Amino acid sequence: MARLPSQRIVATLFKRFDAQHWRDRAGEARANAAKLDDPDARRLMFEIAITYDHLAIKAEEARSS
């Protein structure tokens, strides 16, 4: 008999399609970037935020298709 996926796996998969989850992560990354003194670290955190924004867009697209 096949095992059902664990709740943790299901939650992780659900987040993949949850645009708000990714927007929240982008906001957190931007807030953390603003606290950094090192310009390279700050730039990288802003790039991470942009990546999260892209994931939010992809999640919206996946939900609407």
PDB file of N, CA, C and O in Angstrom:
ATOM      1  N   MET A   1       0.840  -1.176   0.000  1.00  0.00           N
ATOM      2  CA  MET A   1       0.000   0.000   0.000  1.00  0.00           C
ATOM      3  C   MET A   1       0.893   1.251   0.000  1.00  0.00           C
ATOM      4  O   MET A   1       1.857   1.329   0.762  1.00  0.00           O
ATOM      5  N   ALA A   2       0.573   2.205  -0.841  1.00  0.00           N
ATOM      6  CA  ALA A   2       1.372   3.427  -0.953  1.00  0.00           C
ATOM      7  C   ALA A   2       1.166   4.310   0.272  1.00  0.00           C
ATOM      8  O   ALA A   2       0.059   4.436   0.796  1.00  0.00           O
ATOM      9  N   ARG A   3       2.263   4.916   0.709  1.00  0.00           N
ATOM     10  CA  ARG A   3       2.177   5.826   1.850  1.00  0.00           C
ATOM     11  C   ARG A   3       1.757   7.207   1.374  1.00  0.00           C
ATOM     12  O   ARG A   3       2.151   7.653   0.297  1.00  0.00           O
ATOM     13  N   LEU A   4       0.972   7.864   2.170  1.00  0.00           N
ATOM     14  CA  LEU A   4       0.595   9.237   1.879  1.00  0.00           C
ATOM     15  C   LEU A   4       1.749  10.161   2.252  1.00  0.00           C
ATOM     16  O   LEU A   4       2.495   9.873   3.188  1.00  0.00           O
ATOM     17  N   PRO A   5       1.902  11.269   1.529  1.00  0.00           N
ATOM     18  CA  PRO A   5       2.980  12.199   1.884  1.00  0.00           C
ATOM     19  C   PRO A   5       2.740  12.803   3.260  1.00  0.00           C
ATOM     20  O   PRO A   5       1.600  12.984   3.686  1.00  0.00           O
ATOM     21  N   SER A   6       3.827  13.108   3.938  1.00  0.00           N
ATOM     22  CA  SER A   6       3.710  13.688   5.271  1.00  0.00           C
ATOM     23  C   SER A   6       3.112  15.086   5.188  1.00  0.00           C
ATOM     24  O   SER A   6       3.119  15.715   4.130  1.00  0.00           O
ATOM     25  N   GLN A   7       2.603  15.556   6.303  1.00  0.00           N
ATOM     26  CA  GLN A   7       2.034  16.901   6.350  1.00  0.00           C
ATOM     27  C   GLN A   7       3.081  17.949   6.006  1.00  0.00           C
ATOM     28  O   GLN A   7       2.764  18.965   5.389  1.00  0.00           O
ATOM     29  N   ARG A   8       4.309  17.713   6.396  1.00  0.00           N
ATOM     30  CA  ARG A   8       5.383  18.661   6.112  1.00  0.00           C
ATOM     31  C   ARG A   8       5.620  18.773   4.605  1.00  0.00           C
ATOM     32  O   ARG A   8       5.790  19.873   4.079  1.00  0.00           O
ATOM     33  N   ILE A   9       5.630  17.644   3.922  1.00  0.00           N
ATOM     34  CA  ILE A   9       5.818  17.657   2.467  1.00  0.00           C
ATOM     35  C   ILE A   9       4.650  18.348   1.789  1.00  0.00           C
ATOM     36  O   ILE A   9       4.847  19.147   0.874  1.00  0.00           O
ATOM     37  N   VAL A  10       3.445  18.049   2.224  1.00  0.00           N
ATOM     38  CA  VAL A  10       2.264  18.686   1.648  1.00  0.00           C
ATOM     39  C   VAL A  10       2.307  20.193   1.874  1.00  0.00           C
ATOM     40  O   VAL A  10       1.995  20.965   0.966  1.00  0.00           O
ATOM     41  N   ALA A  11       2.688  20.615   3.065  1.00  0.00           N
ATOM     42  CA  ALA A  11       2.776  22.043   3.367  1.00  0.00           C
ATOM     43  C   ALA A  11       3.820  22.719   2.487  1.00  0.00           C
ATOM     44  O   ALA A  11       3.605  23.827   1.995  1.00  0.00           O
ATOM     45  N   THR A  12       4.950  22.046   2.291  1.00  0.00           N
ATOM     46  CA  THR A  12       6.009  22.604   1.444  1.00  0.00           C
ATOM     47  C   THR A  12       5.537  22.737   0.005  1.00  0.00           C
ATOM     48  O   THR A  12       5.784  23.754  -0.642  1.00  0.00           O
ATOM     49  N   LEU A  13       4.870  21.727  -0.487  1.00  0.00           N
ATOM     50  CA  LEU A  13       4.365  21.791  -1.859  1.00  0.00           C
ATOM     51  C   LEU A  13       3.305  22.873  -2.012  1.00  0.00           C
ATOM     52  O   LEU A  13       3.256  23.550  -3.039  1.00  0.00           O
ATOM     53  N   PHE A  14       2.456  23.043  -1.001  1.00  0.00           N
ATOM     54  CA  PHE A  14       1.429  24.070  -1.059  1.00  0.00           C
ATOM     55  C   PHE A  14       2.056  25.457  -1.120  1.00  0.00           C
ATOM     56  O   PHE A  14       1.591  26.318  -1.866  1.00  0.00           O
ATOM     57  N   LYS A  15       3.108  25.675  -0.338  1.00  0.00           N
ATOM     58  CA  LYS A  15       3.772  26.980  -0.320  1.00  0.00           C
ATOM     59  C   LYS A  15       4.334  27.336  -1.688  1.00  0.00           C
ATOM     60  O   LYS A  15       4.415  28.511  -2.047  1.00  0.00           O
ATOM     61  N   ARG A  16       4.716  26.333  -2.441  1.00  0.00           N
ATOM     62  CA  ARG A  16       5.264  26.580  -3.778  1.00  0.00           C
ATOM     63  C   ARG A  16       4.270  27.352  -4.640  1.00  0.00           C
ATOM     64  O   ARG A  16       4.676  28.133  -5.501  1.00  0.00           O
ATOM     65  N   PHE A  17       2.993  27.145  -4.424  1.00  0.00           N
ATOM     66  CA  PHE A  17       1.953  27.798  -5.211  1.00  0.00           C
ATOM     67  C   PHE A  17       1.255  28.919  -4.453  1.00  0.00           C
ATOM     68  O   PHE A  17       0.223  29.419  -4.901  1.00  0.00           O
ATOM     69  N   ASP A  18       1.799  29.314  -3.325  1.00  0.00           N
ATOM     70  CA  ASP A  18       1.211  30.364  -2.499  1.00  0.00           C
ATOM     71  C   ASP A  18       1.982  31.666  -2.718  1.00  0.00           C
ATOM     72  O   ASP A  18       3.040  31.878  -2.125  1.00  0.00           O
ATOM     73  N   ALA A  19       1.442  32.530  -3.574  1.00  0.00           N
ATOM     74  CA  ALA A  19       2.128  33.772  -3.928  1.00  0.00           C
ATOM     75  C   ALA A  19       2.382  34.637  -2.698  1.00  0.00           C
ATOM     76  O   ALA A  19       3.428  35.278  -2.601  1.00  0.00           O
ATOM     77  N   GLN A  20       1.447  34.664  -1.764  1.00  0.00           N
ATOM     78  CA  GLN A  20       1.625  35.495  -0.573  1.00  0.00           C
ATOM     79  C   GLN A  20       2.810  35.022   0.255  1.00  0.00           C
ATOM     80  O   GLN A  20       3.520  35.837   0.843  1.00  0.00           O
ATOM     81  N   HIS A  21       3.025  33.731   0.307  1.00  0.00           N
ATOM     82  CA  HIS A  21       4.184  33.181   1.023  1.00  0.00           C
ATOM     83  C   HIS A  21       5.469  33.786   0.462  1.00  0.00           C
ATOM     84  O   HIS A  21       6.330  34.227   1.223  1.00  0.00           O
ATOM     85  N   TRP A  22       5.602  33.810  -0.857  1.00  0.00           N
ATOM     86  CA  TRP A  22       6.811  34.338  -1.492  1.00  0.00           C
ATOM     87  C   TRP A  22       6.906  35.847  -1.337  1.00  0.00           C
ATOM     88  O   TRP A  22       8.005  36.378  -1.178  1.00  0.00           O
ATOM     89  N   ARG A  23       5.777  36.553  -1.381  1.00  0.00           N
ATOM     90  CA  ARG A  23       5.804  38.005  -1.148  1.00  0.00           C
ATOM     91  C   ARG A  23       6.266  38.313   0.275  1.00  0.00           C
ATOM     92  O   ARG A  23       7.027  39.253   0.504  1.00  0.00           O
ATOM     93  N   ASP A  24       5.800  37.518   1.215  1.00  0.00           N
ATOM     94  CA  ASP A  24       6.237  37.702   2.606  1.00  0.00           C
ATOM     95  C   ASP A  24       7.738  37.480   2.742  1.00  0.00           C
ATOM     96  O   ASP A  24       8.425  38.242   3.421  1.00  0.00           O
ATOM     97  N   ARG A  25       8.246  36.425   2.090  1.00  0.00           N
ATOM     98  CA  ARG A  25       9.690  36.167   2.145  1.00  0.00           C
ATOM     99  C   ARG A  25      10.461  37.315   1.503  1.00  0.00           C
ATOM    100  O   ARG A  25      11.525  37.693   1.992  1.00  0.00           O
ATOM    101  N   ALA A  26       9.934  37.876   0.410  1.00  0.00           N
ATOM    102  CA  ALA A  26      10.596  39.008  -0.245  1.00  0.00           C
ATOM    103  C   ALA A  26      10.646  40.204   0.698  1.00  0.00           C
ATOM    104  O   ALA A  26      11.666  40.888   0.784  1.00  0.00           O
ATOM    105  N   GLY A  27       9.557  40.455   1.399  1.00  0.00           N
ATOM    106  CA  GLY A  27       9.531  41.561   2.362  1.00  0.00           C
ATOM    107  C   GLY A  27      10.527  41.364   3.486  1.00  0.00           C
ATOM    108  O   GLY A  27      11.196  42.307   3.908  1.00  0.00           O
ATOM    109  N   GLU A  28      10.624  40.129   3.971  1.00  0.00           N
ATOM    110  CA  GLU A  28      11.592  39.829   5.030  1.00  0.00           C
ATOM    111  C   GLU A  28      13.022  40.029   4.528  1.00  0.00           C
ATOM    112  O   GLU A  28      13.868  40.570   5.239  1.00  0.00           O
ATOM    113  N   ALA A  29      13.282  39.587   3.298  1.00  0.00           N
ATOM    114  CA  ALA A  29      14.626  39.747   2.741  1.00  0.00           C
ATOM    115  C   ALA A  29      14.972  41.229   2.588  1.00  0.00           C
ATOM    116  O   ALA A  29      16.102  41.631   2.867  1.00  0.00           O
ATOM    117  N   ARG A  30      14.012  42.043   2.148  1.00  0.00           N
ATOM    118  CA  ARG A  30      14.265  43.476   2.013  1.00  0.00           C
ATOM    119  C   ARG A  30      14.503  44.131   3.379  1.00  0.00           C
ATOM    120  O   ARG A  30      15.376  44.987   3.520  1.00  0.00           O
ATOM    121  N   ALA A  31      13.727  43.722   4.371  1.00  0.00           N
ATOM    122  CA  ALA A  31      13.916  44.267   5.716  1.00  0.00           C
ATOM    123  C   ALA A  31      15.295  43.900   6.252  1.00  0.00           C
ATOM    124  O   ALA A  31      15.967  44.728   6.867  1.00  0.00           O
ATOM    125  N   ASN A  32      15.713  42.663   6.020  1.00  0.00           N
ATOM    126  CA  ASN A  32      17.040  42.243   6.464  1.00  0.00           C
ATOM    127  C   ASN A  32      18.129  42.977   5.695  1.00  0.00           C
ATOM    128  O   ASN A  32      19.149  43.356   6.272  1.00  0.00           O
ATOM    129  N   ALA A  33      17.924  43.179   4.411  1.00  0.00           N
ATOM    130  CA  ALA A  33      18.915  43.893   3.599  1.00  0.00           C
ATOM    131  C   ALA A  33      19.119  45.315   4.113  1.00  0.00           C
ATOM    132  O   ALA A  33      20.242  45.820   4.143  1.00  0.00           O
ATOM    133  N   ALA A  34      18.041  45.943   4.511  1.00  0.00           N
ATOM    134  CA  ALA A  34      18.127  47.324   4.988  1.00  0.00           C
ATOM    135  C   ALA A  34      18.956  47.435   6.267  1.00  0.00           C
ATOM    136  O   ALA A  34      19.486  48.505   6.568  1.00  0.00           O
ATOM    137  N   LYS A  35      19.070  46.355   7.009  1.00  0.00           N
ATOM    138  CA  LYS A  35      19.831  46.364   8.264  1.00  0.00           C
ATOM    139  C   LYS A  35      21.323  46.096   8.062  1.00  0.00           C
ATOM    140  O   LYS A  35      22.117  46.285   8.983  1.00  0.00           O
ATOM    141  N   LEU A  36      21.704  45.659   6.869  1.00  0.00           N
ATOM    142  CA  LEU A  36      23.087  45.258   6.628  1.00  0.00           C
ATOM    143  C   LEU A  36      23.960  46.456   6.287  1.00  0.00           C
ATOM    144  O   LEU A  36      23.548  47.361   5.562  1.00  0.00           O
ATOM    145  N   ASP A  37      25.175  46.442   6.823  1.00  0.00           N
ATOM    146  CA  ASP A  37      26.133  47.505   6.534  1.00  0.00           C
ATOM    147  C   ASP A  37      27.000  47.180   5.316  1.00  0.00           C
ATOM    148  O   ASP A  37      27.419  48.076   4.583  1.00  0.00           O
ATOM    149  N   ASP A  38      27.257  45.915   5.116  1.00  0.00           N
ATOM    150  CA  ASP A  38      28.115  45.506   4.006  1.00  0.00           C
ATOM    151  C   ASP A  38      27.359  45.648   2.680  1.00  0.00           C
ATOM    152  O   ASP A  38      26.305  45.035   2.508  1.00  0.00           O
ATOM    153  N   PRO A  39      27.879  46.444   1.746  1.00  0.00           N
ATOM    154  CA  PRO A  39      27.151  46.669   0.485  1.00  0.00           C
ATOM    155  C   PRO A  39      26.960  45.404  -0.343  1.00  0.00           C
ATOM    156  O   PRO A  39      25.930  45.250  -0.998  1.00  0.00           O
ATOM    157  N   ASP A  40      27.935  44.492  -0.326  1.00  0.00           N
ATOM    158  CA  ASP A  40      27.779  43.251  -1.090  1.00  0.00           C
ATOM    159  C   ASP A  40      26.701  42.364  -0.483  1.00  0.00           C
ATOM    160  O   ASP A  40      25.886  41.786  -1.202  1.00  0.00           O
ATOM    161  N   ALA A  41      26.698  42.258   0.835  1.00  0.00           N
ATOM    162  CA  ALA A  41      25.670  41.459   1.509  1.00  0.00           C
ATOM    163  C   ALA A  41      24.289  42.069   1.280  1.00  0.00           C
ATOM    164  O   ALA A  41      23.318  41.350   1.041  1.00  0.00           O
ATOM    165  N   ARG A  42      24.206  43.402   1.356  1.00  0.00           N
ATOM    166  CA  ARG A  42      22.934  44.088   1.121  1.00  0.00           C
ATOM    167  C   ARG A  42      22.430  43.810  -0.298  1.00  0.00           C
ATOM    168  O   ARG A  42      21.257  43.496  -0.498  1.00  0.00           O
ATOM    169  N   ARG A  43      23.323  43.928  -1.272  1.00  0.00           N
ATOM    170  CA  ARG A  43      22.948  43.682  -2.668  1.00  0.00           C
ATOM    171  C   ARG A  43      22.440  42.255  -2.849  1.00  0.00           C
ATOM    172  O   ARG A  43      21.432  42.032  -3.519  1.00  0.00           O
ATOM    173  N   LEU A  44      23.133  41.296  -2.255  1.00  0.00           N
ATOM    174  CA  LEU A  44      22.711  39.901  -2.370  1.00  0.00           C
ATOM    175  C   LEU A  44      21.334  39.678  -1.748  1.00  0.00           C
ATOM    176  O   LEU A  44      20.512  38.946  -2.299  1.00  0.00           O
ATOM    177  N   MET A  45      21.086  40.305  -0.607  1.00  0.00           N
ATOM    178  CA  MET A  45      19.765  40.149   0.021  1.00  0.00           C
ATOM    179  C   MET A  45      18.672  40.762  -0.852  1.00  0.00           C
ATOM    180  O   MET A  45      17.576  40.209  -0.947  1.00  0.00           O
ATOM    181  N   PHE A  46      18.959  41.897  -1.488  1.00  0.00           N
ATOM    182  CA  PHE A  46      17.975  42.479  -2.398  1.00  0.00           C
ATOM    183  C   PHE A  46      17.754  41.575  -3.610  1.00  0.00           C
ATOM    184  O   PHE A  46      16.636  41.477  -4.114  1.00  0.00           O
ATOM    185  N   GLU A  47      18.805  40.920  -4.075  1.00  0.00           N
ATOM    186  CA  GLU A  47      18.651  39.972  -5.186  1.00  0.00           C
ATOM    187  C   GLU A  47      17.792  38.780  -4.772  1.00  0.00           C
ATOM    188  O   GLU A  47      16.982  38.287  -5.557  1.00  0.00           O
ATOM    189  N   ILE A  48      17.974  38.329  -3.550  1.00  0.00           N
ATOM    190  CA  ILE A  48      17.130  37.248  -3.028  1.00  0.00           C
ATOM    191  C   ILE A  48      15.673  37.695  -2.998  1.00  0.00           C
ATOM    192  O   ILE A  48      14.780  36.932  -3.367  1.00  0.00           O
ATOM    193  N   ALA A  49      15.432  38.921  -2.564  1.00  0.00           N
ATOM    194  CA  ALA A  49      14.064  39.453  -2.531  1.00  0.00           C
ATOM    195  C   ALA A  49      13.456  39.465  -3.932  1.00  0.00           C
ATOM    196  O   ALA A  49      12.290  39.114  -4.109  1.00  0.00           O
ATOM    197  N   ILE A  50      14.239  39.863  -4.914  1.00  0.00           N
ATOM    198  CA  ILE A  50      13.747  39.875  -6.298  1.00  0.00           C
ATOM    199  C   ILE A  50      13.408  38.461  -6.756  1.00  0.00           C
ATOM    200  O   ILE A  50      12.411  38.250  -7.447  1.00  0.00           O
ATOM    201  N   THR A  51      14.238  37.493  -6.372  1.00  0.00           N
ATOM    202  CA  THR A  51      13.957  36.099  -6.718  1.00  0.00           C
ATOM    203  C   THR A  51      12.645  35.645  -6.089  1.00  0.00           C
ATOM    204  O   THR A  51      11.851  34.957  -6.732  1.00  0.00           O
ATOM    205  N   TYR A  52      12.415  36.027  -4.841  1.00  0.00           N
ATOM    206  CA  TYR A  52      11.142  35.691  -4.194  1.00  0.00           C
ATOM    207  C   TYR A  52       9.971  36.351  -4.926  1.00  0.00           C
ATOM    208  O   TYR A  52       8.910  35.743  -5.067  1.00  0.00           O
ATOM    209  N   ASP A  53      10.153  37.583  -5.391  1.00  0.00           N
ATOM    210  CA  ASP A  53       9.105  38.243  -6.191  1.00  0.00           C
ATOM    211  C   ASP A  53       8.783  37.433  -7.443  1.00  0.00           C
ATOM    212  O   ASP A  53       7.619  37.281  -7.814  1.00  0.00           O
ATOM    213  N   HIS A  54       9.817  36.922  -8.084  1.00  0.00           N
ATOM    214  CA  HIS A  54       9.612  36.100  -9.287  1.00  0.00           C
ATOM    215  C   HIS A  54       8.871  34.811  -8.946  1.00  0.00           C
ATOM    216  O   HIS A  54       8.012  34.362  -9.705  1.00  0.00           O
ATOM    217  N   LEU A  55       9.204  34.223  -7.808  1.00  0.00           N
ATOM    218  CA  LEU A  55       8.493  33.017  -7.377  1.00  0.00           C
ATOM    219  C   LEU A  55       7.023  33.317  -7.103  1.00  0.00           C
ATOM    220  O   LEU A  55       6.161  32.484  -7.381  1.00  0.00           O
ATOM    221  N   ALA A  56       6.728  34.490  -6.564  1.00  0.00           N
ATOM    222  CA  ALA A  56       5.333  34.875  -6.327  1.00  0.00           C
ATOM    223  C   ALA A  56       4.583  34.966  -7.645  1.00  0.00           C
ATOM    224  O   ALA A  56       3.444  34.511  -7.751  1.00  0.00           O
ATOM    225  N   ILE A  57       5.219  35.553  -8.644  1.00  0.00           N
ATOM    226  CA  ILE A  57       4.586  35.660  -9.965  1.00  0.00           C
ATOM    227  C   ILE A  57       4.345  34.263 -10.548  1.00  0.00           C
ATOM    228  O   ILE A  57       3.273  33.989 -11.089  1.00  0.00           O
ATOM    229  N   LYS A  58       5.327  33.398 -10.439  1.00  0.00           N
ATOM    230  CA  LYS A  58       5.166  32.029 -10.941  1.00  0.00           C
ATOM    231  C   LYS A  58       4.052  31.291 -10.194  1.00  0.00           C
ATOM    232  O   LYS A  58       3.293  30.535 -10.801  1.00  0.00           O
ATOM    233  N   ALA A  59       3.953  31.506  -8.899  1.00  0.00           N
ATOM    234  CA  ALA A  59       2.894  30.880  -8.107  1.00  0.00           C
ATOM    235  C   ALA A  59       1.525  31.359  -8.574  1.00  0.00           C
ATOM    236  O   ALA A  59       0.589  30.568  -8.688  1.00  0.00           O
ATOM    237  N   GLU A  60       1.411  32.658  -8.845  1.00  0.00           N
ATOM    238  CA  GLU A  60       0.137  33.197  -9.353  1.00  0.00           C
ATOM    239  C   GLU A  60      -0.209  32.575 -10.710  1.00  0.00           C
ATOM    240  O   GLU A  60      -1.355  32.204 -10.961  1.00  0.00           O
ATOM    241  N   GLU A  61       0.795  32.469 -11.574  1.00  0.00           N
ATOM    242  CA  GLU A  61       0.576  31.876 -12.883  1.00  0.00           C
ATOM    243  C   GLU A  61       0.147  30.419 -12.764  1.00  0.00           C
ATOM    244  O   GLU A  61      -0.746  29.969 -13.483  1.00  0.00           O
ATOM    245  N   ALA A  62       0.784  29.683 -11.855  1.00  0.00           N
ATOM    246  CA  ALA A  62       0.449  28.267 -11.664  1.00  0.00           C
ATOM    247  C   ALA A  62      -0.973  28.109 -11.124  1.00  0.00           C
ATOM    248  O   ALA A  62      -1.684  27.177 -11.499  1.00  0.00           O
ATOM    249  N   ARG A  63      -1.378  29.014 -10.253  1.00  0.00           N
ATOM    250  CA  ARG A  63      -2.731  28.939  -9.682  1.00  0.00           C
ATOM    251  C   ARG A  63      -3.806  29.247 -10.719  1.00  0.00           C
ATOM    252  O   ARG A  63      -4.907  28.699 -10.673  1.00  0.00           O
ATOM    253  N   SER A  64      -3.466  30.136 -11.658  1.00  0.00           N
ATOM    254  CA  SER A  64      -4.476  30.564 -12.631  1.00  0.00           C
ATOM    255  C   SER A  64      -4.562  29.647 -13.842  1.00  0.00           C
ATOM    256  O   SER A  64      -5.478  29.772 -14.655  1.00  0.00           O
ATOM    257  N   SER A  65      -3.603  28.717 -13.967  1.00  0.00           N
ATOM    258  CA  SER A  65      -3.641  27.827 -15.135  1.00  0.00           C
ATOM    259  C   SER A  65      -4.355  26.531 -14.837  1.00  0.00           C
ATOM    260  O   SER A  65      -4.473  25.675 -15.714  1.00  0.00           O
TER     261      SER A  65
END
